[in-house]
Amino acid sequence: MYVEPMHLTDSHAHLDMFGEDLPQVLAHAHAAGVHTILAIGIGDGPHQMHRALEIAREFRGQPATPAIYASAGIHPQEAHQATPGALARLGALAQDPQCIAIGEIGLDYYHADNPAVEIQHAAFAAQMKVAAAAHKPVLIHCRTSELATAEARQKFGAADAWEDLLELLHAHWSEAERGGAPAGILHCFSGSIEQARRSLDLGFYLSFAGNLTYPKAAALREVAAFAPAERILVETDAPFLAPVPHRGQRNQPALVAHTAQCMAGLRGISAEELAALTSANFTRLFPGTAATPPATLN
């Protein structure tokens, strides 16, 4: 008989951080039921934000390989490099149909050597303007201030990454400001239920990564159980944040199945239902990205 395989979508993976074994990583993902991946185009700075798009082009249509789409953006840690030239390159990349989002962009007050608050704010606002012009959603990175190193807390003072992020989104990414473009994704969501509510009110989807499976992540699991079914996604953030039981190892898209299994348990549904739900949500946010997995003879 024919058995419908699990159809998972990894909504956030840094494929450009893998080496020569990327074809094997992708084949492993496909075998695990991952049929769509959003490759994040930040690289080591704006000079490399095209790499995810190159990967999407390279593997397009290859057998036993997930459908790969790309983003492009300037990470907040590289906000000082958001020059007019870099923003123009970002705008050009955003015109490619396989570049379906701008990001990851946002705020990060975690490391003392990150750019100053005003530089991060300016780069974030400028990239939202690029996204609005391209009519593309944004992928949001927010590294919370309360987890910052002592040196970072001294540098950033009372500034709160979440409050600043939500204020900037209200100012620059309201439905009117973005011209009706979809809002986007709060990647690797790690906020509170209240921050989740405020993000949902702005139209965002919440994407949960491998840290959902960590023993100390009880508060995050409460958010994952609370979030509306039509607004949840799963991701790896590969090669980072490998889920239990692979924590501490290099993460890869195939392992998104563990995060999906965890979330399914929290929501009282099967892993297959959770996979179908989150993939449908991804397609709703990014029309035209649906991948139809082949039936498997059993």
Backbone bond lengths (Angstrom), bond angles and torsions (degrees), N, CA, C in turn:
res aa  C-N    CA-C-N  psi(-1)  N-CA   C-N-CA  omega(-1)  CA-C   N-CA-C  phi
1 M - - - 1.455 - - 1.529 109.05 -
2 Y 1.330 115.23 164.37 1.462 120.41 178.38 1.521 109.39 -93.78
3 V 1.322 116.05 133.71 1.458 122.21 179.09 1.517 108.39 -116.10
4 E 1.321 116.32 126.14 1.461 120.52 178.84 1.527 109.21 -72.23
5 P 1.313 119.60 118.10 1.466 120.68 -178.75 1.521 111.26 -74.57
6 M 1.319 114.89 161.27 1.455 119.42 175.92 1.530 109.47 -64.68
7 H 1.318 116.54 137.92 1.461 121.38 179.48 1.523 108.00 -117.91
8 L 1.326 115.25 97.74 1.462 122.43 -178.71 1.516 110.91 -101.48
9 T 1.315 115.69 150.68 1.463 122.29 173.73 1.519 108.45 -123.36
10 D 1.318 115.88 123.83 1.464 121.91 173.25 1.524 106.44 -92.35
11 S 1.323 116.11 106.27 1.461 120.27 -171.92 1.522 114.28 -82.72
12 H 1.350 117.75 3.21 1.468 118.53 -178.60 1.524 109.25 -166.10
13 A 1.331 117.34 104.77 1.463 122.06 177.64 1.522 109.23 -143.61
14 H 1.316 115.71 139.12 1.469 121.80 179.85 1.528 108.61 -93.87
15 L 1.310 116.11 76.04 1.466 120.30 -176.88 1.510 112.10 -65.13
16 D 1.331 117.57 -25.30 1.462 119.60 -179.76 1.521 112.56 -72.65
17 M 1.337 117.26 -4.61 1.461 120.58 176.87 1.526 111.86 -94.97
18 F 1.335 116.62 1.00 1.459 120.54 174.57 1.532 108.92 -93.02
19 G 1.304 115.22 159.03 1.461 120.22 -176.67 1.511 112.46 -104.04
20 E 1.323 115.42 -137.10 1.452 121.19 -174.68 1.519 113.15 -66.58
21 D 1.341 116.75 -17.78 1.463 118.73 -179.38 1.519 112.81 -87.84
22 L 1.330 118.38 11.15 1.464 119.86 -179.75 1.526 112.66 -55.93
23 P 1.351 120.45 -42.79 1.471 118.52 177.46 1.530 112.72 -57.31
24 Q 1.328 117.14 -39.30 1.458 120.07 178.46 1.535 111.33 -69.39
25 V 1.327 116.34 -37.91 1.466 120.72 177.20 1.525 110.04 -60.97
26 L 1.318 116.88 -42.39 1.460 120.96 -179.49 1.529 111.31 -69.68
27 A 1.324 116.74 -39.33 1.463 119.80 177.45 1.526 110.72 -63.88
28 H 1.328 116.18 -40.07 1.464 121.08 177.76 1.530 109.90 -62.67
29 A 1.329 116.40 -41.78 1.463 120.60 178.66 1.531 110.78 -61.40
30 H 1.321 115.98 -46.70 1.462 120.00 -179.12 1.521 111.02 -61.20
31 A 1.330 116.14 -41.87 1.463 120.34 178.91 1.520 111.70 -64.15
32 A 1.338 117.12 -28.31 1.467 121.62 178.99 1.525 112.49 -83.96
33 G 1.338 116.92 0.18 1.454 120.20 178.32 1.504 114.98 96.86
34 V 1.343 117.10 8.03 1.466 120.45 177.75 1.525 107.41 -87.23
35 H 1.310 116.77 110.71 1.462 120.66 -174.60 1.527 113.69 -109.88
36 T 1.333 117.34 -4.93 1.463 120.88 176.68 1.522 108.77 -143.53
37 I 1.327 116.46 136.18 1.468 122.22 177.40 1.522 108.19 -134.56
38 L 1.321 116.25 135.68 1.456 121.61 169.82 1.522 107.54 -99.45
39 A 1.341 116.31 109.19 1.458 123.11 -179.80 1.520 109.01 -84.38
40 I 1.322 116.25 128.55 1.460 121.65 -173.25 1.520 111.03 -91.07
41 G 1.327 115.89 126.78 1.460 121.28 -173.08 1.511 113.63 -103.55
42 I 1.332 115.86 72.58 1.469 118.92 173.44 1.524 111.36 -115.92
43 G 1.336 117.51 -27.39 1.450 120.74 179.86 1.513 112.65 56.00
44 D 1.312 116.00 -145.23 1.462 121.97 175.09 1.515 111.15 -98.83
45 G 1.315 116.01 18.43 1.457 121.44 -178.60 1.509 110.13 145.83
46 P 1.333 116.91 175.09 1.466 120.37 -175.11 1.521 115.20 -57.10
47 H 1.325 117.66 -25.91 1.467 119.59 179.89 1.522 112.17 -68.94
48 Q 1.347 117.51 -12.28 1.460 120.81 -179.12 1.530 112.92 -118.49
49 M 1.321 118.51 9.06 1.463 118.16 -174.03 1.525 112.96 -72.02
50 H 1.321 117.66 -4.12 1.463 121.56 175.76 1.518 112.73 -85.57
51 R 1.331 118.50 -11.00 1.461 120.51 -171.20 1.520 112.66 -64.25
52 A 1.322 118.30 -38.89 1.465 119.55 -179.57 1.529 110.54 -62.86
53 L 1.318 116.30 -38.76 1.460 120.19 178.61 1.526 110.33 -66.14
54 E 1.315 117.92 -37.93 1.466 120.85 176.58 1.529 110.88 -62.21
55 I 1.314 116.40 -40.84 1.463 120.45 178.44 1.525 110.48 -64.90
56 A 1.331 116.78 -43.12 1.467 119.96 178.22 1.523 111.08 -59.09
57 R 1.320 116.52 -40.29 1.464 120.48 178.46 1.523 111.33 -69.05
58 E 1.334 116.73 -42.31 1.461 121.37 -176.10 1.525 111.87 -61.14
59 F 1.332 116.96 -40.14 1.460 120.35 -173.59 1.528 112.94 -100.70
60 R 1.304 116.93 6.68 1.456 119.72 -178.14 1.530 110.86 -62.29
61 G 1.319 115.79 126.39 1.457 120.94 175.36 1.505 115.85 77.64
62 Q 1.338 118.17 3.62 1.460 118.91 -179.70 1.527 110.04 -75.16
63 P 1.336 117.07 142.27 1.465 119.53 -178.61 1.524 111.95 -67.40
64 A 1.341 115.31 152.32 1.466 122.33 177.75 1.520 111.91 53.59
65 T 1.322 115.98 36.73 1.461 122.56 -179.79 1.523 108.61 -135.67
66 P 1.320 118.08 136.71 1.471 118.59 177.79 1.526 111.45 -61.42
67 A 1.323 115.43 154.70 1.463 120.00 169.33 1.520 107.69 -70.13
68 I 1.326 116.65 126.85 1.466 120.78 -176.05 1.522 109.05 -114.27
69 Y 1.316 114.50 129.25 1.460 122.36 172.47 1.519 107.50 -118.30
70 A 1.310 116.68 166.52 1.460 119.88 -172.53 1.520 111.58 -131.10
71 S 1.316 113.41 159.12 1.464 121.42 167.68 1.524 107.25 -121.96
72 A 1.320 115.88 175.28 1.465 121.78 171.67 1.519 107.33 -149.36
73 G 1.312 115.71 142.58 1.455 118.66 -179.94 1.510 112.06 -179.78
74 I 1.309 115.07 173.76 1.466 122.85 179.75 1.521 107.88 -113.86
75 H 1.319 116.03 113.04 1.463 122.82 -177.92 1.529 109.80 -62.94
76 P 1.337 118.12 147.67 1.474 118.85 -179.88 1.521 114.31 -58.06
77 Q 1.333 117.50 -26.43 1.460 118.73 176.74 1.528 111.82 -67.87
78 E 1.329 116.45 -19.10 1.461 121.52 178.52 1.532 111.00 -109.90
79 A 1.326 117.24 21.23 1.470 120.93 -173.70 1.518 112.76 -59.01
80 H 1.322 117.00 -29.35 1.465 120.23 179.28 1.525 112.02 -67.13
81 Q 1.351 116.72 -12.80 1.459 120.78 178.54 1.535 112.63 -97.95
82 A 1.321 116.91 9.46 1.474 120.72 178.90 1.526 109.66 -81.70
83 T 1.323 115.18 63.81 1.461 122.35 -179.10 1.528 109.72 -78.11
84 P 1.330 117.87 166.05 1.473 118.70 175.29 1.524 112.71 -54.63
85 G 1.326 117.38 -37.87 1.454 120.22 178.86 1.519 112.03 -66.03
86 A 1.347 116.47 -43.22 1.466 120.15 179.31 1.523 110.67 -65.13
87 L 1.314 117.46 -39.51 1.462 120.79 178.64 1.525 111.07 -66.52
88 A 1.335 116.64 -35.54 1.465 119.86 176.59 1.526 110.42 -65.88
89 R 1.347 118.01 -40.37 1.467 120.93 177.26 1.524 110.36 -64.12
90 L 1.326 116.24 -39.24 1.455 120.06 176.95 1.525 110.62 -61.68
91 G 1.310 117.13 -43.90 1.458 120.55 178.23 1.512 112.15 -60.98
92 A 1.321 117.05 -37.04 1.467 120.68 178.53 1.524 111.12 -68.72
93 L 1.343 117.67 -42.90 1.457 121.08 178.07 1.525 111.01 -62.59
94 A 1.315 116.28 -35.66 1.464 120.87 -177.35 1.521 112.78 -64.89
95 Q 1.309 117.43 -16.21 1.462 120.50 -179.92 1.524 112.67 -79.26
96 D 1.344 117.45 -15.04 1.458 120.18 -179.48 1.525 109.72 -73.78
97 P 1.332 119.24 131.77 1.460 121.04 -178.93 1.524 114.35 -58.63
98 Q 1.351 117.70 -28.50 1.459 119.78 178.62 1.522 112.92 -81.59
99 C 1.321 117.38 -8.87 1.471 121.52 172.20 1.522 106.16 -91.31
100 I 1.322 116.70 99.28 1.460 120.37 -168.65 1.521 113.73 -99.56
101 A 1.348 117.72 -2.94 1.467 119.92 -178.47 1.513 110.07 -157.57
102 I 1.323 114.97 161.56 1.462 122.55 174.71 1.520 107.47 -105.68
103 G 1.332 115.77 121.32 1.452 117.73 179.35 1.527 112.46 154.11
104 E 1.321 115.60 174.24 1.436 122.33 11.05 1.520 110.48 -87.50
105 I 1.321 115.72 138.02 1.453 123.05 -179.86 1.525 107.95 -129.58
106 G 1.319 116.55 164.07 1.461 118.15 179.11 1.508 111.91 148.86
107 L 1.345 115.10 -139.10 1.465 121.38 -175.14 1.519 109.95 -134.21
108 D 1.331 115.77 145.04 1.459 121.65 179.20 1.523 108.77 -147.30
109 Y 1.321 115.30 106.12 1.471 121.11 179.34 1.528 110.93 -105.91
110 Y 1.318 117.16 24.32 1.463 121.41 -171.85 1.520 113.12 -82.77
111 H 1.339 117.32 -39.08 1.457 121.21 -175.97 1.523 110.65 -106.22
112 A 1.311 116.11 141.89 1.463 120.61 -178.57 1.514 112.27 -65.44
113 D 1.346 117.80 -26.52 1.455 119.61 -178.10 1.528 112.81 -89.19
114 N 1.335 117.86 5.84 1.458 119.77 174.55 1.521 110.44 -69.83
115 P 1.329 117.67 154.68 1.466 119.82 -179.94 1.530 112.52 -57.92
116 A 1.307 115.27 156.54 1.460 121.25 -179.89 1.524 110.99 -60.86
117 V 1.327 115.40 158.35 1.469 122.18 -176.35 1.522 111.50 -52.36
118 E 1.324 116.99 -48.82 1.467 119.42 -174.64 1.535 111.58 -66.20
119 I 1.338 117.39 -31.12 1.464 120.61 177.42 1.526 110.08 -70.11
120 Q 1.334 116.61 -43.21 1.463 119.93 177.38 1.528 111.05 -62.66
121 H 1.324 116.65 -42.40 1.465 119.66 -179.81 1.526 111.12 -62.25
122 A 1.311 116.52 -43.17 1.468 120.02 -178.39 1.519 111.15 -65.09
123 A 1.350 117.47 -42.90 1.466 120.45 179.42 1.525 111.00 -65.19
124 F 1.307 116.97 -39.34 1.460 121.61 179.47 1.529 110.50 -63.65
125 A 1.323 116.16 -48.77 1.465 120.45 -179.55 1.534 110.81 -62.59
126 A 1.329 116.80 -40.68 1.468 119.90 -179.24 1.525 111.26 -63.98
127 Q 1.323 116.59 -38.50 1.470 119.38 -179.10 1.527 111.74 -74.46
128 M 1.315 117.58 -30.59 1.458 118.72 173.01 1.529 110.06 -64.18
129 K 1.308 116.40 -34.99 1.468 120.01 176.36 1.530 110.66 -64.41
130 V 1.331 116.96 -41.34 1.464 120.74 176.93 1.528 109.97 -62.54
131 A 1.334 116.80 -43.82 1.461 121.04 -179.70 1.521 111.26 -62.60
132 A 1.325 117.29 -41.41 1.463 120.96 179.33 1.530 110.15 -62.87
133 A 1.331 116.89 -42.08 1.463 120.71 -179.75 1.529 111.15 -64.36
134 A 1.337 116.44 -34.14 1.466 120.95 -179.70 1.523 112.51 -88.98
135 H 1.321 116.86 -5.87 1.456 122.88 -177.81 1.529 110.43 58.26
136 K 1.347 115.69 44.67 1.464 121.63 -179.43 1.524 110.13 -118.32
137 P 1.328 118.10 145.28 1.469 121.19 174.54 1.523 111.03 -67.06
138 V 1.327 115.36 166.21 1.462 120.80 177.77 1.526 109.82 -113.77
139 L 1.324 115.21 150.38 1.460 123.40 175.86 1.522 106.78 -109.29
140 I 1.329 116.43 116.53 1.462 121.12 -169.27 1.516 112.30 -100.45
141 H 1.326 114.64 130.94 1.463 123.80 172.60 1.528 107.45 -108.23
142 C 1.332 116.31 127.75 1.467 119.87 174.80 1.518 108.79 -138.66
143 R 1.325 116.34 111.16 1.470 121.67 178.17 1.513 107.56 -98.74
144 T 1.304 116.23 114.88 1.454 121.40 -167.80 1.523 113.40 -68.63
145 S 1.310 115.31 142.87 1.460 121.97 -174.43 1.518 112.72 -67.17
146 E 1.344 117.60 -33.41 1.472 118.85 -174.62 1.524 112.58 -67.86
147 L 1.336 117.14 -16.04 1.456 120.53 178.08 1.527 112.62 -95.37
148 A 1.308 116.43 1.87 1.463 120.75 -173.99 1.530 111.87 -65.53
149 T 1.323 114.99 156.05 1.454 120.49 173.82 1.533 109.19 -66.94
150 A 1.322 115.50 161.62 1.465 119.90 -179.65 1.524 110.87 -59.22
151 E 1.330 116.20 -39.56 1.456 119.89 179.60 1.531 110.95 -65.22
152 A 1.328 116.73 -38.92 1.461 120.28 178.76 1.529 110.80 -67.40
153 R 1.325 117.06 -40.11 1.467 119.38 178.57 1.524 110.65 -62.37
154 Q 1.317 115.74 -35.95 1.457 119.27 177.29 1.526 110.84 -67.03
155 K 1.333 116.41 -39.24 1.466 120.49 -178.80 1.526 111.50 -71.97
156 F 1.326 116.86 -48.11 1.464 120.56 -173.06 1.523 113.08 -88.54
157 G 1.322 117.02 -11.97 1.456 120.60 174.10 1.514 113.02 59.83
158 A 1.336 115.38 -132.29 1.462 120.35 -175.72 1.524 113.13 -82.31
159 A 1.324 117.92 -1.93 1.464 120.35 -178.47 1.527 110.01 -59.55
160 D 1.316 116.45 133.98 1.454 122.85 -179.34 1.520 109.12 -114.59
161 A 1.326 116.31 119.53 1.462 120.45 -173.95 1.524 111.67 -60.47
162 W 1.324 117.73 -42.99 1.457 119.57 -178.23 1.522 112.18 -66.21
163 E 1.332 116.57 -45.61 1.465 119.04 -179.48 1.523 110.91 -64.59
164 D 1.327 116.30 -41.25 1.462 119.56 178.43 1.528 110.49 -64.61
165 L 1.338 116.35 -42.00 1.456 120.47 -179.73 1.527 111.18 -59.93
166 L 1.319 116.50 -50.55 1.466 120.39 -177.31 1.523 111.02 -64.56
167 E 1.321 116.90 -36.50 1.464 119.77 177.77 1.534 110.67 -64.66
168 L 1.330 116.78 -43.21 1.466 120.25 179.68 1.527 111.36 -67.36
169 L 1.325 116.90 -36.98 1.460 119.70 177.18 1.529 110.92 -64.82
170 H 1.315 116.71 -41.37 1.464 119.92 176.87 1.529 110.46 -61.83
171 A 1.333 116.69 -38.25 1.461 120.72 -175.82 1.524 112.97 -77.54
172 H 1.335 116.86 -35.73 1.472 119.76 -170.15 1.527 114.54 -120.09
173 W 1.334 118.21 -6.47 1.459 119.05 -173.85 1.532 111.90 -135.92
174 S 1.332 115.62 28.23 1.455 118.92 170.45 1.519 108.14 -66.39
175 E 1.317 117.31 166.17 1.465 119.89 -179.26 1.521 111.22 -58.18
176 A 1.331 116.28 -37.01 1.464 119.59 178.79 1.522 111.25 -68.72
177 E 1.342 116.57 -42.55 1.465 120.63 -178.10 1.528 111.61 -65.29
178 R 1.333 116.51 -36.04 1.463 118.91 -176.55 1.520 112.19 -91.33
179 G 1.311 117.03 6.01 1.453 121.31 174.47 1.507 114.31 63.71
180 G 1.325 116.69 30.92 1.455 120.06 179.06 1.509 114.85 85.31
181 A 1.340 118.31 0.22 1.466 120.25 176.19 1.525 109.50 -64.37
182 P 1.344 118.50 149.63 1.467 120.14 175.43 1.525 110.28 -58.45
183 A 1.324 117.15 148.41 1.459 120.71 -176.39 1.520 111.41 -65.32
184 G 1.340 116.95 -60.07 1.460 119.68 179.14 1.507 112.86 132.30
185 I 1.331 115.44 -150.74 1.467 122.24 -171.15 1.527 110.21 -127.46
186 L 1.309 116.17 134.35 1.461 122.33 165.07 1.528 105.73 -86.72
187 H 1.337 115.55 97.40 1.463 122.28 -174.02 1.524 110.65 -72.51
188 C 1.345 115.52 143.12 1.463 122.32 179.08 1.522 109.67 46.43
189 F 1.320 115.31 55.36 1.462 119.29 -173.99 1.522 109.82 -57.55
190 S 1.330 115.24 131.86 1.466 120.10 -178.62 1.523 111.49 -139.47
191 G 1.332 116.39 17.44 1.452 119.96 -178.46 1.515 112.80 -87.67
192 S 1.328 114.69 -172.07 1.457 122.51 -179.93 1.526 110.19 -87.08
193 I 1.324 115.70 173.94 1.461 119.37 175.70 1.526 110.25 -62.49
194 E 1.319 117.70 -38.57 1.467 120.01 178.66 1.529 110.90 -64.23
195 Q 1.329 117.32 -42.37 1.470 119.92 177.20 1.524 110.68 -66.79
196 A 1.325 116.87 -33.38 1.460 120.09 175.08 1.524 110.45 -63.57
197 R 1.322 117.22 -45.20 1.465 120.73 179.12 1.527 110.91 -58.43
198 R 1.323 116.10 -45.32 1.462 119.66 -177.73 1.528 111.05 -66.87
199 S 1.317 116.88 -35.22 1.467 120.78 177.28 1.523 110.72 -68.84
200 L 1.322 116.44 -42.71 1.464 120.81 178.18 1.523 110.85 -62.42
201 D 1.336 116.59 -38.61 1.464 120.46 179.07 1.531 111.53 -61.93
202 L 1.335 116.26 -27.30 1.464 120.88 177.82 1.528 112.41 -83.66
203 G 1.332 116.44 -3.11 1.463 120.27 177.15 1.515 115.23 98.95
204 F 1.339 117.65 6.57 1.460 119.91 -174.96 1.518 113.04 -82.41
205 Y 1.335 113.83 153.54 1.453 122.60 167.36 1.530 107.55 -92.63
206 L 1.337 116.92 151.55 1.459 122.29 178.58 1.527 108.73 -109.78
207 S 1.318 116.36 122.88 1.460 121.30 -179.26 1.524 109.38 -108.93
208 F 1.326 115.72 131.33 1.462 121.75 -175.52 1.520 109.95 -111.30
209 A 1.336 115.31 136.37 1.462 122.79 -174.99 1.527 110.69 -110.20
210 G 1.324 115.77 -170.49 1.455 121.49 -174.71 1.507 115.16 -61.15
211 N 1.342 118.03 -23.44 1.460 119.16 179.14 1.522 112.20 -65.15
212 L 1.343 117.75 -13.42 1.457 120.89 174.52 1.527 110.76 -59.71
213 T 1.332 117.46 -28.18 1.462 122.31 -175.94 1.523 113.11 -87.74
214 Y 1.335 118.63 -4.66 1.462 120.62 -173.67 1.530 110.79 -75.61
215 P 1.313 117.56 144.37 1.470 120.18 -175.49 1.525 114.57 -55.69
216 K 1.326 118.14 -35.81 1.460 120.83 -176.50 1.521 113.82 -86.75
217 A 1.336 117.54 7.16 1.468 121.47 -174.71 1.530 112.62 -95.48
218 A 1.330 117.50 35.38 1.466 120.69 -177.15 1.526 111.47 -60.12
219 A 1.339 117.66 -41.24 1.469 120.41 -179.13 1.523 111.04 -64.94
220 L 1.329 116.30 -37.61 1.466 120.08 178.53 1.523 110.55 -67.35
221 R 1.326 116.46 -38.10 1.462 119.45 177.90 1.539 111.06 -64.38
222 E 1.313 117.22 -31.92 1.465 120.05 175.25 1.529 110.40 -63.62
223 V 1.317 116.90 -40.30 1.467 120.59 177.91 1.524 110.18 -65.10
224 A 1.331 117.04 -43.07 1.463 120.93 -178.92 1.523 111.52 -63.54
225 A 1.322 117.07 -32.71 1.459 120.49 177.14 1.523 111.32 -76.51
226 F 1.325 116.52 -30.96 1.473 122.40 -176.96 1.528 113.17 -78.40
227 A 1.321 118.07 -35.70 1.469 122.61 -169.58 1.528 111.27 -59.59
228 P 1.334 117.77 142.52 1.463 120.83 179.36 1.521 111.17 -59.45
229 A 1.322 116.14 140.91 1.468 121.29 -176.26 1.517 112.26 -57.43
230 E 1.339 116.49 -34.32 1.464 119.97 -176.17 1.520 113.44 -80.80
231 R 1.346 118.57 3.46 1.463 120.69 -177.73 1.520 112.99 -126.40
232 I 1.302 119.95 17.56 1.460 120.86 -177.20 1.526 110.68 -108.55
233 L 1.329 114.62 147.23 1.465 123.11 176.23 1.527 107.97 -138.76
234 V 1.335 115.66 164.43 1.462 120.53 173.61 1.524 108.61 -125.25
235 E 1.309 115.37 153.65 1.465 121.79 -176.77 1.510 109.63 -152.28
236 T 1.338 115.13 169.47 1.465 119.66 172.54 1.526 112.43 -105.04
237 D 1.323 118.16 -34.77 1.467 122.60 -165.44 1.532 109.38 59.10
238 A 1.329 115.71 26.71 1.467 121.13 -179.66 1.531 110.43 -54.85
239 P 1.329 115.84 140.97 1.462 129.92 11.24 1.527 114.72 -90.82
240 F 1.329 117.40 18.13 1.462 122.34 -177.34 1.530 110.91 -98.54
241 L 1.343 115.95 166.32 1.463 124.16 167.31 1.521 114.19 56.05
242 A 1.308 117.16 46.76 1.466 119.55 176.99 1.522 109.75 -59.36
243 P 1.328 116.87 136.64 1.467 119.99 -178.62 1.516 112.24 -76.20
244 V 1.321 115.83 161.14 1.459 120.68 167.69 1.534 107.05 -62.12
245 P 1.332 120.12 132.67 1.468 128.90 15.25 1.527 114.66 -98.26
246 H 1.323 117.86 19.36 1.466 121.31 -177.37 1.534 111.97 -108.22
247 R 1.315 116.84 13.93 1.470 120.18 -176.91 1.523 110.48 -55.90
248 G 1.326 115.34 135.32 1.457 121.09 -178.99 1.515 113.47 94.94
249 Q 1.334 117.25 -13.92 1.449 121.54 176.93 1.533 110.00 -94.23
250 R 1.319 116.53 171.59 1.455 119.89 173.50 1.520 109.19 -67.02
251 N 1.297 116.63 125.51 1.458 120.55 178.36 1.531 109.64 -77.91
252 Q 1.329 116.68 155.75 1.457 121.71 176.82 1.524 108.09 -152.75
253 P 1.335 117.59 159.01 1.463 120.36 -173.34 1.526 115.08 -54.68
254 A 1.319 118.97 -33.33 1.470 120.23 179.51 1.519 111.97 -56.67
255 L 1.328 117.00 -29.91 1.459 120.58 -174.72 1.522 113.51 -77.86
256 V 1.332 117.68 -3.22 1.460 119.30 174.62 1.527 110.60 -60.43
257 A 1.322 117.34 -21.05 1.462 121.22 178.11 1.524 111.52 -59.26
258 H 1.333 117.82 -33.69 1.461 120.76 -179.75 1.530 111.11 -69.44
259 T 1.312 116.17 -41.16 1.461 119.94 177.07 1.523 110.32 -65.22
260 A 1.323 116.23 -40.78 1.463 120.28 178.18 1.526 110.97 -63.41
261 Q 1.318 116.69 -40.53 1.471 120.45 178.83 1.523 110.36 -62.98
262 C 1.331 116.47 -42.81 1.462 120.98 178.64 1.527 110.49 -61.53
263 M 1.323 117.00 -47.66 1.457 120.23 -178.52 1.527 111.24 -65.58
264 A 1.328 116.88 -37.99 1.461 120.02 178.18 1.520 110.23 -59.32
265 G 1.328 116.95 -43.31 1.456 120.20 177.91 1.517 112.47 -62.37
266 L 1.319 116.84 -40.21 1.464 120.78 178.97 1.518 111.78 -63.51
267 R 1.332 116.45 -32.23 1.457 120.98 -174.83 1.531 112.88 -99.92
268 G 1.335 116.61 0.13 1.447 120.47 175.52 1.512 114.79 70.34
269 I 1.337 116.75 33.27 1.458 121.20 177.57 1.521 108.24 -129.30
270 S 1.325 116.35 171.03 1.462 119.83 179.69 1.526 110.79 -77.76
271 A 1.313 115.41 160.46 1.466 120.11 176.75 1.520 110.96 -61.04
272 E 1.335 117.05 -36.75 1.459 120.95 178.76 1.521 111.09 -64.50
273 E 1.334 116.17 -41.36 1.468 119.89 178.31 1.522 110.94 -65.04
274 L 1.327 115.98 -41.18 1.466 119.82 179.79 1.523 110.56 -64.88
275 A 1.332 116.78 -40.94 1.463 120.78 178.44 1.524 110.62 -61.75
276 A 1.328 116.39 -46.55 1.462 120.10 -179.56 1.526 111.11 -64.55
277 L 1.334 116.16 -40.34 1.459 120.97 -179.35 1.526 111.48 -63.43
278 T 1.321 117.17 -50.09 1.465 119.90 -176.46 1.528 111.47 -69.53
279 S 1.324 117.62 -33.83 1.461 119.52 176.08 1.524 110.94 -66.94
280 A 1.336 116.99 -40.04 1.463 120.42 176.91 1.526 110.64 -63.77
281 N 1.331 116.71 -38.37 1.469 120.04 177.68 1.522 110.71 -63.32
282 F 1.324 116.80 -42.22 1.464 121.00 179.41 1.527 110.27 -61.17
283 T 1.321 115.76 -43.64 1.469 119.79 179.96 1.520 111.60 -66.31
284 R 1.324 116.93 -34.43 1.460 119.70 177.31 1.532 110.47 -65.15
285 L 1.317 116.07 -40.26 1.461 119.78 178.63 1.519 111.37 -71.70
286 F 1.341 116.44 -37.03 1.461 122.11 -177.91 1.534 109.19 -122.12
287 P 1.318 117.86 78.91 1.467 120.10 -178.85 1.531 111.06 -56.47
288 G 1.310 115.62 140.55 1.454 120.11 179.75 1.505 114.52 94.39
289 T 1.355 117.50 -1.09 1.468 119.86 -178.88 1.513 112.56 -99.60
290 A 1.314 119.13 3.82 1.462 121.01 -176.82 1.516 110.22 -61.03
291 A 1.305 115.62 132.01 1.473 121.85 174.62 1.512 107.73 -111.58
292 T 1.313 117.31 131.85 1.462 121.56 179.55 1.519 108.86 -100.47
293 P 1.338 117.89 105.14 1.468 119.13 -177.94 1.512 111.62 -70.84
294 P 1.306 117.38 143.56 1.462 120.02 179.18 1.526 111.44 -71.26
295 A 1.323 116.21 147.98 1.455 119.12 174.28 1.523 109.18 -68.25
296 T 1.320 115.16 150.64 1.460 120.58 -177.61 1.519 109.20 -113.19
297 L 1.292 116.41 128.95 1.450 120.69 178.94 1.515 109.17 -77.20
298 N 1.341 115.80 127.41 1.457 120.00 -177.73 1.530 110.14 -120.84
